Amino acid sequence: MAVITIIPAYNEEKSIAKVVKSSLKYSEVMVIDDGSEDKTFEIAKNAGAMIIQHSKNLGKGAALKAGLHFALDKKYDEIILIDGDCQHDPSYIPILISHLGKSDLIIGSRFKDGSPENMPFQRKLSNRLTSFIMRHLTGYHLTDSQSGFRALKYQTVALFLDIEYNDYIYESEMLYKAYKNDLNVEEVSISCIYGDEKSSITSKTAMNYLRFVIKRIFKKTKRMLVR
């Protein structure tokens, strides 16, 4: 089975080499350098990753779509998505892959076995809120809808290529698309590491997410009324 790990990265020169080298133990690695202004590109390449480089910052969703297009074109059987900031431990890659036999999309959950002690309060609150919303929208029993550590099958990749969002909402829309296409979604427990990095969730991101939620709730309610 051909496996690839896709790592979206924006200004991750401090951590990208460690993530790449650790992931290479389990799969081939593609880094999507999303218009970084530091040495992310050079460091990732020297660490052994294949690289797609965006000339400017397009957003995490755009980076993930670029990686998934590559995986689909090259016909990788199983695809891992992992963040480039060292929050996730690539040693969990085999565990996520092992669950793909019975499920279509695997989410590495930081909350499945309880709330991580080292996660900043703002992130805990944000994740609990978004996971509650996504449970309501999809019916999936989700504890970590914002997790960027995921595994999916080749057969499902095409479903996620036409998602309109290019920012962090992309990952929530992946779950909604999975629900719309009757995919089996499963969570497995993972650990996470947090340093002193700042949250990338801005007021603009929050407003965009609110619009996304309102749009999805409206469509779901409309379908229920039509029935």
C-alpha positions in Angstrom: 0.0 0.0 0.0 1.4 3.4 -1.0 1.1 5.9 1.8 1.7 9.7 1.8 1.7 12.2 4.6 0.7 15.7 3.6 1.9 18.6 5.7 0.5 22.1 5.2 3.1 24.6 6.5 3.3 28.4 6.8 6.4 29.8 8.5 7.2 26.6 10.3 11.0 26.7 10.0 11.5 25.8 13.7 9.5 22.6 13.6 9.1 21.4 10.0 12.3 19.3 9.9 11.3 17.2 12.9 7.8 16.6 11.5 9.1 15.6 8.1 11.8 13.3 9.4 9.5 11.6 11.9 6.8 11.1 9.2 9.3 9.6 6.8 9.6 6.6 9.0 6.1 5.6 8.0 5.4 7.1 4.6 6.5 9.4 1.8 6.1 13.0 2.7 4.7 16.1 0.8 5.1 19.5 2.4 2.8 22.3 1.0 4.8 25.5 1.7 1.9 28.0 1.7 3.8 31.2 0.9 6.2 31.0 3.9 8.3 34.1 4.5 11.0 32.1 6.4 13.1 29.1 5.5 10.3 26.5 5.7 10.8 25.5 2.0 14.6 24.9 2.2 14.5 23.1 5.6 11.6 20.8 4.5 13.4 19.9 1.3 16.7 19.2 3.0 14.8 17.0 5.5 13.7 14.8 2.7 10.2 16.0 1.8 8.7 16.5 -1.6 7.6 20.1 -1.9 4.8 22.1 -3.5 5.4 25.8 -3.0 2.7 28.5 -3.2 4.0 31.9 -4.2 1.8 33.6 -1.6 -0.2 32.5 1.5 -3.5 31.0 0.3 -4.7 29.4 3.5 -4.6 26.0 5.1 -7.5 24.7 3.1 -5.8 25.6 -0.1 -2.6 23.9 1.0 -4.5 20.7 1.9 -6.3 20.7 -1.5 -3.0 21.0 -3.3 -1.7 18.1 -1.4 -4.8 16.0 -2.0 -4.7 16.7 -5.7 -1.1 15.4 -5.8 -2.1 12.3 -3.8 -5.0 11.6 -6.1 -2.9 12.1 -9.3 -0.2 9.8 -8.0 -2.7 7.2 -6.8 -1.6 6.9 -3.2 -3.8 4.3 -1.4 -3.8 6.0 2.0 -3.3 9.7 2.9 -2.3 11.2 6.2 -2.8 14.9 7.0 -0.7 16.3 9.8 0.1 19.9 10.9 3.7 21.2 10.6 4.0 22.7 14.0 5.0 19.6 16.0 1.7 19.5 18.0 1.0 16.0 16.6 3.3 13.0 17.0 3.8 11.2 13.7 4.4 7.9 15.5 0.5 7.7 15.6 0.5 7.4 11.8 0.4 3.6 11.8 -2.5 3.7 14.3 -4.6 6.0 12.2 -3.9 3.9 9.1 -4.8 0.7 10.9 -8.4 2.0 11.4 -8.9 2.8 7.7 -9.9 -0.8 7.1 -13.3 -0.2 8.6 -13.7 3.6 8.3 -13.3 6.1 5.5 -12.0 9.1 7.5 -10.0 8.9 10.7 -9.6 11.8 13.1 -6.8 11.9 15.6 -8.6 13.2 18.7 -6.9 15.1 21.5 -10.1 15.0 23.5 -11.3 11.4 23.2 -9.7 10.4 26.5 -10.4 13.7 28.2 -9.2 17.3 27.8 -5.5 17.8 27.3 -4.0 19.6 30.3 -1.4 21.5 28.3 -3.8 23.0 25.8 -4.5 26.7 26.1 -7.9 27.6 27.5 -8.9 29.5 24.3 -8.3 26.5 22.2 -10.2 24.1 24.5 -13.2 26.5 24.4 -13.0 26.9 20.6 -12.7 23.2 20.0 -15.6 22.2 22.4 -17.8 24.8 20.6 -17.0 23.7 17.1 -17.2 20.0 17.9 -20.6 20.5 19.5 -21.7 22.3 16.3 -20.3 19.7 14.0 -22.0 16.9 16.0 -25.3 18.7 15.5 -24.7 19.1 11.8 -23.4 15.7 11.0 -24.6 13.2 13.7 -21.0 12.0 14.1 -19.8 11.6 17.7 -17.0 14.1 17.4 -14.8 15.2 20.3 -12.1 17.0 18.2 -13.5 18.5 15.0 -10.6 20.9 14.6 -7.9 18.2 14.7 -5.5 18.5 11.7 -4.3 15.0 12.2 -6.4 12.8 9.9 -6.2 9.7 7.6 -8.3 9.0 4.6 -8.7 6.5 1.7 -7.8 7.2 -1.9 -11.4 6.4 -2.9 -12.7 9.4 -0.9 -10.1 12.1 -1.8 -12.1 13.4 -4.8 -15.0 14.4 -2.5 -12.9 17.0 -0.8 -11.3 18.7 -3.8 -14.2 21.0 -4.6 -14.6 22.5 -1.1 -14.9 26.3 -1.6 -13.1 27.2 1.7 -9.4 27.9 1.6 -8.9 28.6 5.3 -9.4 26.6 8.5 -13.1 26.1 7.8 -11.9 23.6 5.2 -11.4 20.9 7.9 -15.0 21.4 9.2 -16.4 21.3 5.7 -14.5 18.0 5.2 -16.6 16.5 8.0 -19.8 17.9 6.5 -18.9 16.5 3.1 -18.2 13.1 4.7 -21.7 13.2 6.3 -23.4 14.2 3.0 -21.7 11.2 1.3 -22.5 8.7 4.1 -18.8 8.1 4.9 -17.8 6.3 8.1 -15.9 8.7 10.3 -14.0 7.4 13.4 -11.9 9.1 16.0 -8.8 7.6 17.6 -7.1 9.0 20.7 -3.8 10.9 20.2 -1.6 13.0 22.4 -0.5 16.6 21.6 2.2 19.0 22.5 1.8 22.7 23.0 4.5 25.3 23.2 4.3 29.1 23.3 2.9 29.5 19.8 0.1 31.9 19.3 -3.3 30.8 18.0 -3.9 31.4 14.3 -7.7 31.8 15.0 -8.4 35.5 14.3 -11.6 37.5 14.7 -12.0 37.3 10.9 -11.7 33.5 11.0 -14.3 33.4 13.8 -16.7 35.4 11.7 -16.2 33.3 8.7 -16.8 30.2 10.7 -20.0 31.7 12.1 -21.2 32.3 8.5 -20.3 28.8 7.6 -22.4 27.4 10.5 -25.4 29.6 9.8 -25.3 28.5 6.1 -25.1 24.8 7.0 -27.9 25.0 9.7 -30.1 26.9 7.2 -29.6 24.2 4.5 -30.2 21.4 7.0 -33.4 23.0 8.3 -34.7 23.6 4.8 -34.2 20.0 3.8 -36.1 18.9 7.0 -39.0 21.2 6.2 -39.2 20.0 2.6 -39.5 16.4 3.8 
